[in-house]
């Protein structure tokens, strides 16, 4: 069973791999939404699975914003509480 949401937290040692290889893997597996969290930069990248099974260009959310999940209804994450 494929999860609806995957959250990847970057670390300096694996950030490149997490952004490229894992995102490509997740796209093949098919979760509806993928979040890439950068704790050092204090932002979240959100990718949503669209038509044809490909992630969109993504959106970037800063620590001052609230992230509303598209994969789970009625979940809003104030990123100031995350960072």
mmCIF file of the N, C-alpha and C atoms, coordinates in Angstrom:
data_MODEL
# 
_entry.id   MODEL 
# 
loop_
_atom_site.group_PDB 
_atom_site.id 
_atom_site.type_symbol 
_atom_site.label_atom_id 
_atom_site.label_alt_id 
_atom_site.label_comp_id 
_atom_site.label_asym_id 
_atom_site.label_entity_id 
_atom_site.label_seq_id 
_atom_site.pdbx_PDB_ins_code 
_atom_site.Cartn_x 
_atom_site.Cartn_y 
_atom_site.Cartn_z 
_atom_site.occupancy 
_atom_site.B_iso_or_equiv 
_atom_site.pdbx_formal_charge 
_atom_site.auth_seq_id 
_atom_site.auth_comp_id 
_atom_site.auth_asym_id 
_atom_site.auth_atom_id 
_atom_site.pdbx_PDB_model_num 
ATOM 1   N N  . UNK A 1 1  ? 0.847  -1.186 0.000   1.00 0.00 ? 1  UNK A N  1 
ATOM 2   C CA . UNK A 1 1  ? 0.000  0.000  0.000   1.00 0.00 ? 1  UNK A CA 1 
ATOM 3   C C  . UNK A 1 1  ? 0.891  1.248  0.000   1.00 0.00 ? 1  UNK A C  1 
ATOM 4   N N  . UNK A 1 2  ? 0.569  2.185  -0.842  1.00 0.00 ? 2  UNK A N  1 
ATOM 5   C CA . UNK A 1 2  ? 1.341  3.421  -0.966  1.00 0.00 ? 2  UNK A CA 1 
ATOM 6   C C  . UNK A 1 2  ? 0.803  4.465  0.008   1.00 0.00 ? 2  UNK A C  1 
ATOM 7   N N  . UNK A 1 3  ? 1.701  5.125  0.753   1.00 0.00 ? 3  UNK A N  1 
ATOM 8   C CA . UNK A 1 3  ? 1.228  6.188  1.649   1.00 0.00 ? 3  UNK A CA 1 
ATOM 9   C C  . UNK A 1 3  ? 0.756  7.397  0.847   1.00 0.00 ? 3  UNK A C  1 
ATOM 10  N N  . UNK A 1 4  ? -0.106 8.195  1.433   1.00 0.00 ? 4  UNK A N  1 
ATOM 11  C CA . UNK A 1 4  ? -0.580 9.421  0.787   1.00 0.00 ? 4  UNK A CA 1 
ATOM 12  C C  . UNK A 1 4  ? 0.457  10.535 0.889   1.00 0.00 ? 4  UNK A C  1 
ATOM 13  N N  . UNK A 1 5  ? 1.278  10.484 1.942   1.00 0.00 ? 5  UNK A N  1 
ATOM 14  C CA . UNK A 1 5  ? 2.222  11.563 2.232   1.00 0.00 ? 5  UNK A CA 1 
ATOM 15  C C  . UNK A 1 5  ? 3.569  10.984 2.634   1.00 0.00 ? 5  UNK A C  1 
ATOM 16  N N  . UNK A 1 6  ? 4.632  11.570 2.085   1.00 0.00 ? 6  UNK A N  1 
ATOM 17  C CA . UNK A 1 6  ? 5.992  11.244 2.502   1.00 0.00 ? 6  UNK A CA 1 
ATOM 18  C C  . UNK A 1 6  ? 6.656  12.545 2.919   1.00 0.00 ? 6  UNK A C  1 
ATOM 19  N N  . UNK A 1 7  ? 7.360  12.513 4.051   1.00 0.00 ? 7  UNK A N  1 
ATOM 20  C CA . UNK A 1 7  ? 8.101  13.674 4.535   1.00 0.00 ? 7  UNK A CA 1 
ATOM 21  C C  . UNK A 1 7  ? 9.570  13.288 4.601   1.00 0.00 ? 7  UNK A C  1 
ATOM 22  N N  . UNK A 1 8  ? 10.386 14.015 3.885   1.00 0.00 ? 8  UNK A N  1 
ATOM 23  C CA . UNK A 1 8  ? 11.830 13.783 3.849   1.00 0.00 ? 8  UNK A CA 1 
ATOM 24  C C  . UNK A 1 8  ? 12.504 14.965 4.524   1.00 0.00 ? 8  UNK A C  1 
ATOM 25  N N  . UNK A 1 9  ? 13.264 14.713 5.583   1.00 0.00 ? 9  UNK A N  1 
ATOM 26  C CA . UNK A 1 9  ? 13.992 15.762 6.282   1.00 0.00 ? 9  UNK A CA 1 
ATOM 27  C C  . UNK A 1 9  ? 15.440 15.715 5.815   1.00 0.00 ? 9  UNK A C  1 
ATOM 28  N N  . UNK A 1 10 ? 15.907 16.833 5.256   1.00 0.00 ? 10 UNK A N  1 
ATOM 29  C CA . UNK A 1 10 ? 17.254 16.886 4.707   1.00 0.00 ? 10 UNK A CA 1 
ATOM 30  C C  . UNK A 1 10 ? 18.305 16.947 5.801   1.00 0.00 ? 10 UNK A C  1 
ATOM 31  N N  . UNK A 1 11 ? 19.433 16.329 5.518   1.00 0.00 ? 11 UNK A N  1 
ATOM 32  C CA . UNK A 1 11 ? 20.622 16.501 6.348   1.00 0.00 ? 11 UNK A CA 1 
ATOM 33  C C  . UNK A 1 11 ? 21.729 16.928 5.400   1.00 0.00 ? 11 UNK A C  1 
ATOM 34  N N  . UNK A 1 12 ? 22.708 17.684 5.871   1.00 0.00 ? 12 UNK A N  1 
ATOM 35  C CA . UNK A 1 12 ? 23.761 18.166 4.972   1.00 0.00 ? 12 UNK A CA 1 
ATOM 36  C C  . UNK A 1 12 ? 24.463 17.036 4.209   1.00 0.00 ? 12 UNK A C  1 
ATOM 37  N N  . UNK A 1 13 ? 24.629 15.906 4.824   1.00 0.00 ? 13 UNK A N  1 
ATOM 38  C CA . UNK A 1 13 ? 25.359 14.803 4.193   1.00 0.00 ? 13 UNK A CA 1 
ATOM 39  C C  . UNK A 1 13 ? 24.582 14.136 3.060   1.00 0.00 ? 13 UNK A C  1 
ATOM 40  N N  . UNK A 1 14 ? 23.256 14.189 3.106   1.00 0.00 ? 14 UNK A N  1 
ATOM 41  C CA . UNK A 1 14 ? 22.461 13.456 2.112   1.00 0.00 ? 14 UNK A CA 1 
ATOM 42  C C  . UNK A 1 14 ? 21.490 14.345 1.318   1.00 0.00 ? 14 UNK A C  1 
ATOM 43  N N  . UNK A 1 15 ? 21.602 15.649 1.433   1.00 0.00 ? 15 UNK A N  1 
ATOM 44  C CA . UNK A 1 15 ? 20.624 16.559 0.812   1.00 0.00 ? 15 UNK A CA 1 
ATOM 45  C C  . UNK A 1 15 ? 20.515 16.359 -0.690  1.00 0.00 ? 15 UNK A C  1 
ATOM 46  N N  . UNK A 1 16 ? 21.627 16.220 -1.365  1.00 0.00 ? 16 UNK A N  1 
ATOM 47  C CA . UNK A 1 16 ? 21.588 16.054 -2.826  1.00 0.00 ? 16 UNK A CA 1 
ATOM 48  C C  . UNK A 1 16 ? 20.845 14.768 -3.197  1.00 0.00 ? 16 UNK A C  1 
ATOM 49  N N  . UNK A 1 17 ? 21.173 13.680 -2.524  1.00 0.00 ? 17 UNK A N  1 
ATOM 50  C CA . UNK A 1 17 ? 20.520 12.392 -2.791  1.00 0.00 ? 17 UNK A CA 1 
ATOM 51  C C  . UNK A 1 17 ? 19.023 12.481 -2.478  1.00 0.00 ? 17 UNK A C  1 
ATOM 52  N N  . UNK A 1 18 ? 18.700 13.097 -1.353  1.00 0.00 ? 18 UNK A N  1 
ATOM 53  C CA . UNK A 1 18 ? 17.294 13.208 -0.958  1.00 0.00 ? 18 UNK A CA 1 
ATOM 54  C C  . UNK A 1 18 ? 16.486 13.983 -1.983  1.00 0.00 ? 18 UNK A C  1 
ATOM 55  N N  . UNK A 1 19 ? 17.067 15.051 -2.508  1.00 0.00 ? 19 UNK A N  1 
ATOM 56  C CA . UNK A 1 19 ? 16.337 15.896 -3.463  1.00 0.00 ? 19 UNK A CA 1 
ATOM 57  C C  . UNK A 1 19 ? 16.165 15.224 -4.811  1.00 0.00 ? 19 UNK A C  1 
ATOM 58  N N  . UNK A 1 20 ? 17.137 14.509 -5.272  1.00 0.00 ? 20 UNK A N  1 
ATOM 59  C CA . UNK A 1 20 ? 17.083 13.939 -6.623  1.00 0.00 ? 20 UNK A CA 1 
ATOM 60  C C  . UNK A 1 20 ? 16.610 12.489 -6.624  1.00 0.00 ? 20 UNK A C  1 
ATOM 61  N N  . UNK A 1 21 ? 17.409 11.625 -6.047  1.00 0.00 ? 21 UNK A N  1 
ATOM 62  C CA . UNK A 1 21 ? 17.142 10.193 -6.147  1.00 0.00 ? 21 UNK A CA 1 
ATOM 63  C C  . UNK A 1 21 ? 15.876 9.780  -5.410  1.00 0.00 ? 21 UNK A C  1 
ATOM 64  N N  . UNK A 1 22 ? 15.740 10.245 -4.185  1.00 0.00 ? 22 UNK A N  1 
ATOM 65  C CA . UNK A 1 22 ? 14.566 9.827  -3.413  1.00 0.00 ? 22 UNK A CA 1 
ATOM 66  C C  . UNK A 1 22 ? 13.287 10.419 -3.985  1.00 0.00 ? 22 UNK A C  1 
ATOM 67  N N  . UNK A 1 23 ? 13.344 11.656 -4.433  1.00 0.00 ? 23 UNK A N  1 
ATOM 68  C CA . UNK A 1 23 ? 12.143 12.261 -5.024  1.00 0.00 ? 23 UNK A CA 1 
ATOM 69  C C  . UNK A 1 23 ? 11.717 11.480 -6.264  1.00 0.00 ? 23 UNK A C  1 
ATOM 70  N N  . UNK A 1 24 ? 12.681 11.066 -7.082  1.00 0.00 ? 24 UNK A N  1 
ATOM 71  C CA . UNK A 1 24 ? 12.370 10.261 -8.270  1.00 0.00 ? 24 UNK A CA 1 
ATOM 72  C C  . UNK A 1 24 ? 11.777 8.912  -7.858  1.00 0.00 ? 24 UNK A C  1 
ATOM 73  N N  . UNK A 1 25 ? 12.315 8.320  -6.811  1.00 0.00 ? 25 UNK A N  1 
ATOM 74  C CA . UNK A 1 25 ? 11.775 7.057  -6.300  1.00 0.00 ? 25 UNK A CA 1 
ATOM 75  C C  . UNK A 1 25 ? 10.346 7.242  -5.810  1.00 0.00 ? 25 UNK A C  1 
ATOM 76  N N  . UNK A 1 26 ? 10.118 8.288  -5.047  1.00 0.00 ? 26 UNK A N  1 
ATOM 77  C CA . UNK A 1 26 ? 8.771  8.537  -4.522  1.00 0.00 ? 26 UNK A CA 1 
ATOM 78  C C  . UNK A 1 26 ? 7.786  8.755  -5.665  1.00 0.00 ? 26 UNK A C  1 
ATOM 79  N N  . UNK A 1 27 ? 8.215  9.450  -6.705  1.00 0.00 ? 27 UNK A N  1 
ATOM 80  C CA . UNK A 1 27 ? 7.334  9.687  -7.841  1.00 0.00 ? 27 UNK A CA 1 
ATOM 81  C C  . UNK A 1 27 ? 6.930  8.367  -8.493  1.00 0.00 ? 27 UNK A C  1 
ATOM 82  N N  . UNK A 1 28 ? 7.868  7.419  -8.580  1.00 0.00 ? 28 UNK A N  1 
ATOM 83  C CA . UNK A 1 28 ? 7.548  6.115  -9.169  1.00 0.00 ? 28 UNK A CA 1 
ATOM 84  C C  . UNK A 1 28 ? 6.590  5.326  -8.291  1.00 0.00 ? 28 UNK A C  1 
ATOM 85  N N  . UNK A 1 29 ? 6.747  5.440  -6.964  1.00 0.00 ? 29 UNK A N  1 
ATOM 86  C CA . UNK A 1 29 ? 5.908  4.693  -6.031  1.00 0.00 ? 29 UNK A CA 1 
ATOM 87  C C  . UNK A 1 29 ? 4.508  5.292  -5.958  1.00 0.00 ? 29 UNK A C  1 
ATOM 88  N N  . UNK A 1 30 ? 4.410  6.620  -6.011  1.00 0.00 ? 30 UNK A N  1 
ATOM 89  C CA . UNK A 1 30 ? 3.126  7.273  -6.153  1.00 0.00 ? 30 UNK A CA 1 
ATOM 90  C C  . UNK A 1 30 ? 2.425  7.850  -4.959  1.00 0.00 ? 30 UNK A C  1 
ATOM 91  N N  . UNK A 1 31 ? 3.125  8.288  -3.876  1.00 0.00 ? 31 UNK A N  1 
ATOM 92  C CA . UNK A 1 31 ? 2.384  9.013  -2.847  1.00 0.00 ? 31 UNK A CA 1 
ATOM 93  C C  . UNK A 1 31 ? 1.833  10.316 -3.410  1.00 0.00 ? 31 UNK A C  1 
ATOM 94  N N  . UNK A 1 32 ? 0.679  10.730 -2.940  1.00 0.00 ? 32 UNK A N  1 
ATOM 95  C CA . UNK A 1 32 ? 0.014  11.922 -3.462  1.00 0.00 ? 32 UNK A CA 1 
ATOM 96  C C  . UNK A 1 32 ? 0.800  13.202 -3.223  1.00 0.00 ? 32 UNK A C  1 
ATOM 97  N N  . UNK A 1 33 ? 1.559  13.227 -2.123  1.00 0.00 ? 33 UNK A N  1 
ATOM 98  C CA . UNK A 1 33 ? 2.256  14.455 -1.746  1.00 0.00 ? 33 UNK A CA 1 
ATOM 99  C C  . UNK A 1 33 ? 3.599  14.090 -1.125  1.00 0.00 ? 33 UNK A C  1 
ATOM 100 N N  . UNK A 1 34 ? 4.604  14.902 -1.446  1.00 0.00 ? 34 UNK A N  1 
ATOM 101 C CA . UNK A 1 34 ? 5.945  14.697 -0.908  1.00 0.00 ? 34 UNK A CA 1 
ATOM 102 C C  . UNK A 1 34 ? 6.425  16.027 -0.344  1.00 0.00 ? 34 UNK A C  1 
ATOM 103 N N  . UNK A 1 35 ? 6.839  16.029 0.916   1.00 0.00 ? 35 UNK A N  1 
ATOM 104 C CA . UNK A 1 35 ? 7.387  17.224 1.549   1.00 0.00 ? 35 UNK A CA 1 
ATOM 105 C C  . UNK A 1 35 ? 8.874  17.015 1.769   1.00 0.00 ? 35 UNK A C  1 
ATOM 106 N N  . UNK A 1 36 ? 9.662  18.009 1.393   1.00 0.00 ? 36 UNK A N  1 
ATOM 107 C CA . UNK A 1 36 ? 11.100 17.996 1.646   1.00 0.00 ? 36 UNK A CA 1 
ATOM 108 C C  . UNK A 1 36 ? 11.365 19.138 2.617   1.00 0.00 ? 36 UNK A C  1 
ATOM 109 N N  . UNK A 1 37 ? 11.802 18.782 3.820   1.00 0.00 ? 37 UNK A N  1 
ATOM 110 C CA . UNK A 1 37 ? 11.998 19.754 4.891   1.00 0.00 ? 37 UNK A CA 1 
ATOM 111 C C  . UNK A 1 37 ? 13.483 20.071 5.007   1.00 0.00 ? 37 UNK A C  1 
ATOM 112 N N  . UNK A 1 38 ? 13.822 21.352 4.935   1.00 0.00 ? 38 UNK A N  1 
ATOM 113 C CA . UNK A 1 38 ? 15.206 21.788 5.115   1.00 0.00 ? 38 UNK A CA 1 
ATOM 114 C C  . UNK A 1 38 ? 15.302 22.513 6.455   1.00 0.00 ? 38 UNK A C  1 
ATOM 115 N N  . UNK A 1 39 ? 15.777 21.818 7.495   1.00 0.00 ? 39 UNK A N  1 
ATOM 116 C CA . UNK A 1 39 ? 15.830 22.442 8.816   1.00 0.00 ? 39 UNK A CA 1 
ATOM 117 C C  . UNK A 1 39 ? 16.850 23.576 8.906   1.00 0.00 ? 39 UNK A C  1 
ATOM 118 N N  . UNK A 1 40 ? 17.924 23.507 8.125   1.00 0.00 ? 40 UNK A N  1 
ATOM 119 C CA . UNK A 1 40 ? 18.923 24.580 8.156   1.00 0.00 ? 40 UNK A CA 1 
ATOM 120 C C  . UNK A 1 40 ? 18.407 25.837 7.471   1.00 0.00 ? 40 UNK A C  1 
ATOM 121 N N  . UNK A 1 41 ? 17.751 25.675 6.327   1.00 0.00 ? 41 UNK A N  1 
ATOM 122 C CA . UNK A 1 41 ? 17.203 26.812 5.594   1.00 0.00 ? 41 UNK A CA 1 
ATOM 123 C C  . UNK A 1 41 ? 15.845 27.252 6.092   1.00 0.00 ? 41 UNK A C  1 
ATOM 124 N N  . UNK A 1 42 ? 15.245 26.451 6.955   1.00 0.00 ? 42 UNK A N  1 
ATOM 125 C CA . UNK A 1 42 ? 13.928 26.715 7.531   1.00 0.00 ? 42 UNK A CA 1 
ATOM 126 C C  . UNK A 1 42 ? 12.853 26.929 6.463   1.00 0.00 ? 42 UNK A C  1 
ATOM 127 N N  . UNK A 1 43 ? 12.742 25.951 5.564   1.00 0.00 ? 43 UNK A N  1 
ATOM 128 C CA . UNK A 1 43 ? 11.672 25.973 4.573   1.00 0.00 ? 43 UNK A CA 1 
ATOM 129 C C  . UNK A 1 43 ? 11.268 24.547 4.219   1.00 0.00 ? 43 UNK A C  1 
ATOM 130 N N  . UNK A 1 44 ? 10.104 24.435 3.599   1.00 0.00 ? 44 UNK A N  1 
ATOM 131 C CA . UNK A 1 44 ? 9.567  23.152 3.156   1.00 0.00 ? 44 UNK A CA 1 
ATOM 132 C C  . UNK A 1 44 ? 9.230  23.262 1.677   1.00 0.00 ? 44 UNK A C  1 
ATOM 133 N N  . UNK A 1 45 ? 9.647  22.262 0.905   1.00 0.00 ? 45 UNK A N  1 
ATOM 134 C CA . UNK A 1 45 ? 9.245  22.150 -0.493  1.00 0.00 ? 45 UNK A CA 1 
ATOM 135 C C  . UNK A 1 45 ? 8.116  21.122 -0.544  1.00 0.00 ? 45 UNK A C  1 
ATOM 136 N N  . UNK A 1 46 ? 7.037  21.466 -1.244  1.00 0.00 ? 46 UNK A N  1 
ATOM 137 C CA . UNK A 1 46 ? 5.919  20.536 -1.378  1.00 0.00 ? 46 UNK A CA 1 
ATOM 138 C C  . UNK A 1 46 ? 5.721  20.173 -2.841  1.00 0.00 ? 46 UNK A C  1 
ATOM 139 N N  . UNK A 1 47 ? 5.628  18.870 -3.106  1.00 0.00 ? 47 UNK A N  1 
ATOM 140 C CA . UNK A 1 47 ? 5.372  18.359 -4.445  1.00 0.00 ? 47 UNK A CA 1 
ATOM 141 C C  . UNK A 1 47 ? 4.099  17.531 -4.399  1.00 0.00 ? 47 UNK A C  1 
ATOM 142 N N  . UNK A 1 48 ? 3.201  17.785 -5.345  1.00 0.00 ? 48 UNK A N  1 
ATOM 143 C CA . UNK A 1 48 ? 1.937  17.059 -5.413  1.00 0.00 ? 48 UNK A CA 1 
ATOM 144 C C  . UNK A 1 48 ? 1.903  16.250 -6.703  1.00 0.00 ? 48 UNK A C  1 
ATOM 145 N N  . UNK A 1 49 ? 1.430  15.022 -6.587  1.00 0.00 ? 49 UNK A N  1 
ATOM 146 C CA . UNK A 1 49 ? 1.341  14.133 -7.744  1.00 0.00 ? 49 UNK A CA 1 
ATOM 147 C C  . UNK A 1 49 ? 0.189  14.578 -8.624  1.00 0.00 ? 49 UNK A C  1 
ATOM 148 N N  . UNK A 1 50 ? 0.477  14.775 -9.895  1.00 0.00 ? 50 UNK A N  1 
ATOM 149 C CA . UNK A 1 50 ? -0.544 15.244 -10.822 1.00 0.00 ? 50 UNK A CA 1 
ATOM 150 C C  . UNK A 1 50 ? -0.910 14.190 -11.843 1.00 0.00 ? 50 UNK A C  1 
ATOM 151 N N  . UNK A 1 51 ? -1.596 14.631 -12.856 1.00 0.00 ? 51 UNK A N  1 
ATOM 152 C CA . UNK A 1 51 ? -1.996 13.763 -13.952 1.00 0.00 ? 51 UNK A CA 1 
ATOM 153 C C  . UNK A 1 51 ? -0.755 13.120 -14.567 1.00 0.00 ? 51 UNK A C  1 
ATOM 154 N N  . UNK A 1 52 ? -0.862 11.888 -14.936 1.00 0.00 ? 52 UNK A N  1 
ATOM 155 C CA . UNK A 1 52 ? 0.252  11.198 -15.566 1.00 0.00 ? 52 UNK A CA 1 
ATOM 156 C C  . UNK A 1 52 ? 1.284  10.669 -14.589 1.00 0.00 ? 52 UNK A C  1 
ATOM 157 N N  . UNK A 1 53 ? 1.028  10.821 -13.290 1.00 0.00 ? 53 UNK A N  1 
ATOM 158 C CA . UNK A 1 53 ? 1.931  10.266 -12.291 1.00 0.00 ? 53 UNK A CA 1 
ATOM 159 C C  . UNK A 1 53 ? 3.227  11.016 -12.095 1.00 0.00 ? 53 UNK A C  1 
ATOM 160 N N  . UNK A 1 54 ? 3.224  12.329 -12.371 1.00 0.00 ? 54 UNK A N  1 
ATOM 161 C CA . UNK A 1 54 ? 4.424  13.136 -12.189 1.00 0.00 ? 54 UNK A CA 1 
ATOM 162 C C  . UNK A 1 54 ? 4.166  14.215 -11.140 1.00 0.00 ? 54 UNK A C  1 
ATOM 163 N N  . UNK A 1 55 ? 5.201  14.512 -10.347 1.00 0.00 ? 55 UNK A N  1 
ATOM 164 C CA . UNK A 1 55 ? 5.090  15.599 -9.387  1.00 0.00 ? 55 UNK A CA 1 
ATOM 165 C C  . UNK A 1 55 ? 5.122  16.937 -10.102 1.00 0.00 ? 55 UNK A C  1 
ATOM 166 N N  . UNK A 1 56 ? 4.402  17.905 -9.552  1.00 0.00 ? 56 UNK A N  1 
ATOM 167 C CA . UNK A 1 56 ? 4.402  19.255 -10.097 1.00 0.00 ? 56 UNK A CA 1 
ATOM 168 C C  . UNK A 1 56 ? 5.737  19.933 -9.788  1.00 0.00 ? 56 UNK A C  1 
ATOM 169 N N  . UNK A 1 57 ? 5.865  21.189 -10.175 1.00 0.00 ? 57 UNK A N  1 
ATOM 170 C CA . UNK A 1 57 ? 7.101  21.940 -9.964  1.00 0.00 ? 57 UNK A CA 1 
ATOM 171 C C  . UNK A 1 57 ? 7.364  22.205 -8.484  1.00 0.00 ? 57 UNK A C  1 
ATOM 172 N N  . UNK A 1 58 ? 6.349  22.046 -7.696  1.00 0.00 ? 58 UNK A N  1 
ATOM 173 C CA . UNK A 1 58 ? 6.511  22.221 -6.260  1.00 0.00 ? 58 UNK A CA 1 
ATOM 174 C C  . UNK A 1 58 ? 6.308  23.649 -5.810  1.00 0.00 ? 58 UNK A C  1 
ATOM 175 N N  . UNK A 1 59 ? 6.140  23.770 -4.529  1.00 0.00 ? 59 UNK A N  1 
ATOM 176 C CA . UNK A 1 59 ? 6.008  25.074 -3.905  1.00 0.00 ? 59 UNK A CA 1 
ATOM 177 C C  . UNK A 1 59 ? 6.933  25.134 -2.716  1.00 0.00 ? 59 UNK A C  1 
ATOM 178 N N  . UNK A 1 60 ? 7.410  26.318 -2.394  1.00 0.00 ? 60 UNK A N  1 
ATOM 179 C CA . UNK A 1 60 ? 8.321  26.507 -1.276  1.00 0.00 ? 60 UNK A CA 1 
ATOM 180 C C  . UNK A 1 60 ? 7.614  27.338 -0.220  1.00 0.00 ? 60 UNK A C  1 
ATOM 181 N N  . UNK A 1 61 ? 7.669  26.868 1.015   1.00 0.00 ? 61 UNK A N  1 
ATOM 182 C CA . UNK A 1 61 ? 6.994  27.522 2.134   1.00 0.00 ? 61 UNK A CA 1 
ATOM 183 C C  . UNK A 1 61 ? 8.024  27.857 3.201   1.00 0.00 ? 61 UNK A C  1 
ATOM 184 N N  . UNK A 1 62 ? 8.040  29.106 3.624   1.00 0.00 ? 62 UNK A N  1 
ATOM 185 C CA . UNK A 1 62 ? 9.003  29.562 4.625   1.00 0.00 ? 62 UNK A CA 1 
ATOM 186 C C  . UNK A 1 62 ? 8.468  29.322 6.034   1.00 0.00 ? 62 UNK A C  1 
ATOM 187 N N  . UNK A 1 63 ? 9.328  29.565 6.999   1.00 0.00 ? 63 UNK A N  1 
ATOM 188 C CA . UNK A 1 63 ? 8.978  29.349 8.405   1.00 0.00 ? 63 UNK A CA 1 
ATOM 189 C C  . UNK A 1 63 ? 7.842  30.246 8.876   1.00 0.00 ? 63 UNK A C  1 
ATOM 190 N N  . UNK A 1 64 ? 7.573  31.321 8.160   1.00 0.00 ? 64 UNK A N  1 
ATOM 191 C CA . UNK A 1 64 ? 6.497  32.249 8.553   1.00 0.00 ? 64 UNK A CA 1 
ATOM 192 C C  . UNK A 1 64 ? 5.140  31.844 7.999   1.00 0.00 ? 64 UNK A C  1 
ATOM 193 N N  . UNK A 1 65 ? 5.107  30.831 7.157   1.00 0.00 ? 65 UNK A N  1 
ATOM 194 C CA . UNK A 1 65 ? 3.861  30.455 6.488   1.00 0.00 ? 65 UNK A CA 1 
ATOM 195 C C  . UNK A 1 65 ? 3.196  29.246 7.149   1.00 0.00 ? 65 UNK A C  1 
ATOM 196 N N  . UNK A 1 66 ? 1.948  29.032 6.756   1.00 0.00 ? 66 UNK A N  1 
ATOM 197 C CA . UNK A 1 66 ? 1.208  27.841 7.163   1.00 0.00 ? 66 UNK A CA 1 
ATOM 198 C C  . UNK A 1 66 ? 1.068  26.951 5.942   1.00 0.00 ? 66 UNK A C  1 
ATOM 199 N N  . UNK A 1 67 ? 1.441  25.701 6.100   1.00 0.00 ? 67 UNK A N  1 
ATOM 200 C CA . UNK A 1 67 ? 1.377  24.726 5.017   1.00 0.00 ? 67 UNK A CA 1 
ATOM 201 C C  . UNK A 1 67 ? 0.094  23.925 5.155   1.00 0.00 ? 67 UNK A C  1 
ATOM 202 N N  . UNK A 1 68 ? -0.749 23.980 4.134   1.00 0.00 ? 68 UNK A N  1 
ATOM 203 C CA . UNK A 1 68 ? -1.976 23.192 4.103   1.00 0.00 ? 68 UNK A CA 1 
ATOM 204 C C  . UNK A 1 68 ? -1.725 21.968 3.243   1.00 0.00 ? 68 UNK A C  1 
ATOM 205 N N  . UNK A 1 69 ? -1.889 20.796 3.840   1.00 0.00 ? 69 UNK A N  1 
ATOM 206 C CA . UNK A 1 69 ? -1.649 19.558 3.105   1.00 0.00 ? 69 UNK A CA 1 
ATOM 207 C C  . UNK A 1 69 ? -2.777 19.296 2.128   1.00 0.00 ? 69 UNK A C  1 
ATOM 208 N N  . UNK A 1 70 ? -2.425 18.787 0.965   1.00 0.00 ? 70 UNK A N  1 
ATOM 209 C CA . UNK A 1 70 ? -3.454 18.422 -0.009  1.00 0.00 ? 70 UNK A CA 1 
ATOM 210 C C  . UNK A 1 70 ? -3.792 16.936 0.098   1.00 0.00 ? 70 UNK A C  1 
ATOM 211 N N  . UNK A 1 71 ? -2.901 16.163 0.704   1.00 0.00 ? 71 UNK A N  1 
ATOM 212 C CA . UNK A 1 71 ? -3.108 14.714 0.793   1.00 0.00 ? 71 UNK A CA 1 
ATOM 213 C C  . UNK A 1 71 ? -3.942 14.296 2.006   1.00 0.00 ? 71 UNK A C  1 
ATOM 214 N N  . UNK A 1 72 ? -4.010 15.166 3.002   1.00 0.00 ? 72 UNK A N  1 
ATOM 215 C CA . UNK A 1 72 ? -4.782 14.877 4.210   1.00 0.00 ? 72 UNK A CA 1 
ATOM 216 C C  . UNK A 1 72 ? -5.684 16.077 4.472   1.00 0.00 ? 72 UNK A C  1 
ATOM 217 N N  . UNK A 1 73 ? -6.976 15.845 4.453   1.00 0.00 ? 73 UNK A N  1 
ATOM 218 C CA . UNK A 1 73 ? -7.925 16.947 4.606   1.00 0.00 ? 73 UNK A CA 1 
ATOM 219 C C  . UNK A 1 73 ? -7.818 17.610 5.969   1.00 0.00 ? 73 UNK A C  1 
ATOM 220 N N  . UNK A 1 74 ? -7.993 18.916 5.961   1.00 0.00 ? 74 UNK A N  1 
ATOM 221 C CA . UNK A 1 74 ? -8.085 19.733 7.161   1.00 0.00 ? 74 UNK A CA 1 
ATOM 222 C C  . UNK A 1 74 ? -6.844 19.673 8.038   1.00 0.00 ? 74 UNK A C  1 
ATOM 223 N N  . UNK A 1 75 ? -5.666 19.550 7.409   1.00 0.00 ? 75 UNK A N  1 
ATOM 224 C CA . UNK A 1 75 ? -4.412 19.609 8.168   1.00 0.00 ? 75 UNK A CA 1 
ATOM 225 C C  . UNK A 1 75 ? -3.637 20.821 7.713   1.00 0.00 ? 75 UNK A C  1 
ATOM 226 N N  . UNK A 1 76 ? -3.468 21.759 8.637   1.00 0.00 ? 76 UNK A N  1 
ATOM 227 C CA . UNK A 1 76 ? -2.680 22.962 8.409   1.00 0.00 ? 76 UNK A CA 1 
ATOM 228 C C  . UNK A 1 76 ? -1.514 22.942 9.386   1.00 0.00 ? 76 UNK A C  1 
ATOM 229 N N  . UNK A 1 77 ? -0.311 23.185 8.876   1.00 0.00 ? 77 UNK A N  1 
ATOM 230 C CA . UNK A 1 77 ? 0.886  23.124 9.713   1.00 0.00 ? 77 UNK A CA 1 
ATOM 231 C C  . UNK A 1 77 ? 1.513  24.523 9.765   1.00 0.00 ? 77 UNK A C  1 
ATOM 232 N N  . UNK A 1 78 ? 1.440  25.186 10.924  1.00 0.00 ? 78 UNK A N  1 
ATOM 233 C CA . UNK A 1 78 ? 2.137  26.469 11.058  1.00 0.00 ? 78 UNK A CA 1 
ATOM 234 C C  . UNK A 1 78 ? 3.633  26.171 11.139  1.00 0.00 ? 78 UNK A C  1 
ATOM 235 N N  . UNK A 1 79 ? 4.366  26.524 10.100  1.00 0.00 ? 79 UNK A N  1 
ATOM 236 C CA . UNK A 1 79 ? 5.770  26.148 10.036  1.00 0.00 ? 79 UNK A CA 1 
ATOM 237 C C  . UNK A 1 79 ? 6.625  26.842 11.090  1.00 0.00 ? 79 UNK A C  1 
ATOM 238 N N  . UNK A 1 80 ? 6.138  27.924 11.660  1.00 0.00 ? 80 UNK A N  1 
ATOM 239 C CA . UNK A 1 80 ? 6.871  28.569 12.770  1.00 0.00 ? 80 UNK A CA 1 
ATOM 240 C C  . UNK A 1 80 ? 6.979  27.614 13.963  1.00 0.00 ? 80 UNK A C  1 
ATOM 241 N N  . UNK A 1 81 ? 6.023  26.697 14.084  1.00 0.00 ? 81 UNK A N  1 
ATOM 242 C CA . UNK A 1 81 ? 6.070  25.710 15.161  1.00 0.00 ? 81 UNK A CA 1 
ATOM 243 C C  . UNK A 1 81 ? 7.013  24.553 14.828  1.00 0.00 ? 81 UNK A C  1 
ATOM 244 N N  . UNK A 1 82 ? 7.278  24.344 13.545  1.00 0.00 ? 82 UNK A N  1 
ATOM 245 C CA . UNK A 1 82 ? 8.192  23.288 13.125  1.00 0.00 ? 82 UNK A CA 1 
ATOM 246 C C  . UNK A 1 82 ? 9.631  23.741 13.294  1.00 0.00 ? 82 UNK A C  1 
ATOM 247 N N  . UNK A 1 83 ? 9.907  24.996 12.893  1.00 0.00 ? 83 UNK A N  1 
ATOM 248 C CA . UNK A 1 83 ? 11.270 25.501 12.939  1.00 0.00 ? 83 UNK A CA 1 
ATOM 249 C C  . UNK A 1 83 ? 11.498 26.310 14.190  1.00 0.00 ? 83 UNK A C  1 
# 
